[in-house]
């Protein structure tokens, strides 16, 4: 029997001018939902470096002040996947982004926290259930 373990994901909540950057996912996992840039934590990579890498790979953004603010336990019964998601907050000096992975993401937009789009990727639904938001927005 093969043992299965949860994977580790990192959500990079990028903040600029009081808004967060979200993308509309079209890839199979979470397709049809909105999420911040993010992805898998790589071996020997810090949480901060993962958030920086994903922000650059997906949106072409250099981010600063990268800090942890929440953790979610995310189970996807329909796909048999299980993730622990590390939610990191960060700042961007610019609102100018580039969709560097158009095959995975249809759209990017900046949103106020109380006006997040729907439907949200499940880890972000779980974050809201915990009544968490990036402290940089406070």
CORTACOR-V351566 format. One record per run of one state. SS is the DSSP state (2 for helix, 1 for strand, 0 for the rest). FROM is the first residue (numbers start at 1). TO is the last residue. If there is no record, write none. Layout:
<<SS:FROM:TO> <SS:FROM:TO>>
This chain:
<<0:1:6> <1:7:16> <0:17:18> <1:19:25> <0:26:33> <1:34:35> <0:36:36> <1:37:40> <0:41:46> <2:47:59> <0:60:63> <1:64:76> <0:77:80> <1:81:91> <0:92:104> <1:105:111> <0:112:112> <2:113:115> <0:116:119> <1:120:120> <0:121:121> <2:122:129> <0:130:134> <2:135:137> <0:138:138>>
